[in-house]
């Protein structure tokens, strides 16, 4: 009779061991899933940061180009006009009769 309780105890220990092993496997699987999700989020954040960096560099380059073109137009003598395009003067005859050659 002493053998029966020992066998029952070993059965209980085996079931407990399987139960604990199952719980540990579930936990490890859950942690692995969390690590994968975290890695994806970090990579997404890294990509977003990279795109923002590119956008900022492009914006600075455009601003420099605009400033350079403003400086260039001032050097070329267009700074007295509201636009960098020179305006054309019309003779009194063209104003009254229209452009030359137009009928």
Rosetta silent file (secondary structure, phi, psi, omega in degrees, C-alpha in Angstrom):
SEQUENCE: XXXXXXXXXXXXXXXXXXXXXXXXXXXXXXXXXXXXXXXXXXXXXXXXXXXXXXXXXXXXXXXXXXXXXXXXXXXXXXXXXXXXXXXXXXXXXXXXXXXXXXX
SCORE:     score description
SCORE:     0.000 S_00000001
   1 L     0.000  -26.403  179.580    0.000    0.000    0.000 S_00000001
   2 H   -67.330  -25.658 -178.631    2.900    2.298    0.547 S_00000001
   3 H   -72.942  -33.364 -178.060    3.728    2.015   -3.160 S_00000001
   4 H   -62.800  -48.052  179.030    0.339    3.375   -4.267 S_00000001
   5 H   -64.161  -33.912  179.267    0.714    6.741   -2.574 S_00000001
   6 H   -66.435  -39.201  177.534    4.237    7.083   -3.950 S_00000001
   7 H   -67.057  -39.524  178.347    2.942    6.375   -7.453 S_00000001
   8 H   -64.703  -37.744  179.927    0.107    8.864   -6.980 S_00000001
   9 H   -68.592  -40.083  179.351    2.570   11.473   -5.807 S_00000001
  10 H   -68.248  -34.078  174.619    4.796   10.934   -8.804 S_00000001
  11 H   -62.493  -44.645  179.746    1.738   11.243  -11.068 S_00000001
  12 H   -63.328  -41.463  178.597    0.832   14.532   -9.394 S_00000001
  13 H   -64.545  -40.159  179.668    4.399   15.762   -9.772 S_00000001
  14 H   -64.820  -44.368  177.544    4.424   14.784  -13.439 S_00000001
  15 H   -63.659  -41.674  178.346    1.126   16.593  -14.055 S_00000001
  16 H   -62.388  -43.086  179.215    2.400   19.599  -12.118 S_00000001
  17 H   -61.660  -42.796  178.235    5.647   19.553  -14.149 S_00000001
  18 H   -65.574  -38.668 -179.900    3.684   19.409  -17.434 S_00000001
  19 H   -64.783  -47.281  178.946    1.438   22.199  -16.241 S_00000001
  20 H   -63.725  -42.675  178.928    4.378   24.395  -15.263 S_00000001
  21 H   -60.983  -43.057  177.908    6.152   23.534  -18.506 S_00000001
  22 H   -61.729  -43.453  178.494    3.005   24.468  -20.467 S_00000001
  23 H   -63.758  -41.593  178.937    2.725   27.775  -18.608 S_00000001
  24 H   -64.201  -40.899  178.233    6.397   28.541  -19.228 S_00000001
  25 H   -62.118  -43.191  177.498    6.023   27.750  -22.929 S_00000001
  26 H   -60.240  -43.456 -179.880    3.006   30.084  -23.085 S_00000001
  27 H   -65.190  -45.126  179.929    4.976   32.826  -21.330 S_00000001
  28 H   -63.039  -42.071  177.945    8.033   32.403  -23.554 S_00000001
  29 H   -62.477  -43.880  177.942    5.820   32.435  -26.653 S_00000001
  30 H   -61.905  -43.210  178.390    4.071   35.580  -25.398 S_00000001
  31 H   -65.408  -39.786  177.319    7.397   37.279  -24.690 S_00000001
  32 H   -61.395  -42.159  177.822    8.689   36.274  -28.117 S_00000001
  33 H   -63.182  -41.473  178.213    5.590   37.798  -29.726 S_00000001
  34 H   -64.000  -40.131  178.776    6.108   40.985  -27.681 S_00000001
  35 H   -64.021  -41.504  178.463    9.755   41.202  -28.756 S_00000001
  36 H   -63.377  -44.878  179.212    8.748   40.830  -32.408 S_00000001
  37 H   -62.781  -42.134  178.916    6.080   43.547  -32.043 S_00000001
  38 H   -64.286  -41.607  178.267    8.570   45.842  -30.285 S_00000001
  39 H   -61.936  -43.625  178.221   11.178   45.258  -33.000 S_00000001
  40 H   -61.495  -41.096 -179.561    8.646   46.108  -35.710 S_00000001
  41 H   -66.478  -40.664  178.222    7.682   49.295  -33.856 S_00000001
  42 H   -64.242  -42.862  179.007   11.318   50.350  -33.446 S_00000001
  43 H   -64.695  -39.819  178.256   11.975   49.727  -37.131 S_00000001
  44 H   -63.913  -43.564  177.549    8.852   51.694  -38.080 S_00000001
  45 H   -62.869  -38.678  178.385    9.980   54.560  -35.821 S_00000001
  46 H   -64.751  -41.970  179.049   13.438   54.423  -37.353 S_00000001
  47 H   -65.341  -42.369  178.155   11.951   54.602  -40.858 S_00000001
  48 H   -61.791  -42.872  179.260    9.725   57.528  -39.847 S_00000001
  49 H   -62.789  -40.590  178.507   12.734   59.311  -38.399 S_00000001
  50 H   -62.975  -44.071  179.585   14.670   58.669  -41.604 S_00000001
  51 H   -64.925  -40.684  177.225   11.830   60.078  -43.735 S_00000001
  52 H   -63.187  -38.587  177.384   11.547   63.155  -41.515 S_00000001
  53 H   -62.405  -43.585  177.712   15.286   63.702  -41.863 S_00000001
  54 H   -62.731  -43.314 -179.995   15.029   63.542  -45.660 S_00000001
  55 H   -62.843  -41.563  179.230   12.087   65.963  -45.650 S_00000001
  56 H   -64.343  -43.322  178.644   13.986   68.405  -43.439 S_00000001
  57 H   -63.117  -42.610  178.811   17.062   68.270  -45.690 S_00000001
  58 H   -62.526  -39.992 -179.948   14.901   68.822  -48.791 S_00000001
  59 H   -64.852  -41.732  178.342   13.198   71.780  -47.148 S_00000001
  60 H   -64.033  -41.445  179.081   16.554   73.363  -46.258 S_00000001
  61 H   -63.565  -40.917  178.381   17.799   72.831  -49.817 S_00000001
  62 H   -65.680  -41.453  178.610   14.649   74.478  -51.228 S_00000001
  63 H   -62.635  -42.440  177.588   14.987   77.392  -48.828 S_00000001
  64 H   -62.085  -41.054  179.356   18.620   77.850  -49.857 S_00000001
  65 H   -64.090  -40.914  179.117   17.625   77.773  -53.531 S_00000001
  66 H   -64.834  -46.282  179.495   14.931   80.403  -52.935 S_00000001
  67 H   -62.529  -40.083  179.395   17.320   82.639  -51.014 S_00000001
  68 H   -64.067  -42.552 -179.349   19.960   82.195  -53.701 S_00000001
  69 H   -67.829  -34.990  175.690   17.480   83.095  -56.454 S_00000001
  70 H   -64.214  -45.700  178.732   16.361   86.176  -54.499 S_00000001
  71 H   -61.801  -42.349 -179.437   19.979   87.263  -54.077 S_00000001
  72 H   -64.107  -41.562 -179.440   20.663   86.597  -57.760 S_00000001
  73 H   -66.948  -34.117  176.445   17.625   88.614  -58.865 S_00000001
  74 H   -66.849  -41.021  178.111   18.771   91.520  -56.692 S_00000001
  75 H   -63.123  -34.929 -178.230   22.234   91.322  -58.253 S_00000001
  76 L   -80.890   -0.370  174.925   20.667   91.357  -61.715 S_00000001
  77 L    92.643   16.686 -179.488   18.810   94.568  -60.932 S_00000001
  78 L   -95.377    8.046 -174.491   15.311   93.278  -60.379 S_00000001
  79 L   -71.860  -15.398  178.385   15.139   94.414  -56.780 S_00000001
  80 L   -84.523  -10.897 -177.616   13.114   97.542  -57.648 S_00000001
  81 L   -99.728  155.885  179.381   10.282   95.492  -59.140 S_00000001
  82 L   -73.791  -23.263  176.389    7.642   93.589  -57.277 S_00000001
  83 L  -127.278  157.678 -177.889    8.448   90.483  -59.341 S_00000001
  84 L   -73.411   -4.891 -179.310   11.760   89.276  -60.755 S_00000001
  85 L   -87.976  125.604 -179.406   10.355   89.470  -64.306 S_00000001
  86 L   -67.271  144.381  179.144   11.247   92.767  -66.038 S_00000001
  87 L   -92.359  152.929 -178.279    8.297   94.784  -67.250 S_00000001
  88 L  -100.985  140.082  175.794    8.024   96.057  -70.822 S_00000001
  89 L   -91.326  139.417  179.150    7.369   99.690  -71.676 S_00000001
  90 L  -109.324  139.768  176.657    4.759  100.381  -74.340 S_00000001
  91 L   -75.507  162.086 -179.822    4.856  103.306  -76.702 S_00000001
  92 H   -60.827  -36.627 -179.498    1.893  105.658  -76.909 S_00000001
  93 H   -64.857  -41.392  179.794    1.134  104.376  -80.397 S_00000001
  94 H   -66.821  -36.021  179.893    0.974  100.736  -79.210 S_00000001
  95 H   -66.456  -41.954 -177.867   -1.344  101.657  -76.371 S_00000001
  96 H   -76.992  -39.826 -172.495   -3.744  103.492  -78.715 S_00000001
  97 H  -107.382   -9.056 -175.213   -3.562  101.158  -81.728 S_00000001
  98 L    95.779  176.396 -178.851   -2.459   97.844  -80.300 S_00000001
  99 L   -62.792  153.146  179.632    0.835   96.022  -80.952 S_00000001
 100 L   -63.179  138.589  178.385    2.690   96.656  -84.193 S_00000001
 101 L    88.686   -8.408  178.229    1.638   94.307  -86.974 S_00000001
 102 L   -89.193  134.960 -178.266   -1.779   93.585  -85.458 S_00000001
 103 L  -114.325    0.000    0.000   -4.693   94.475  -87.681 S_00000001
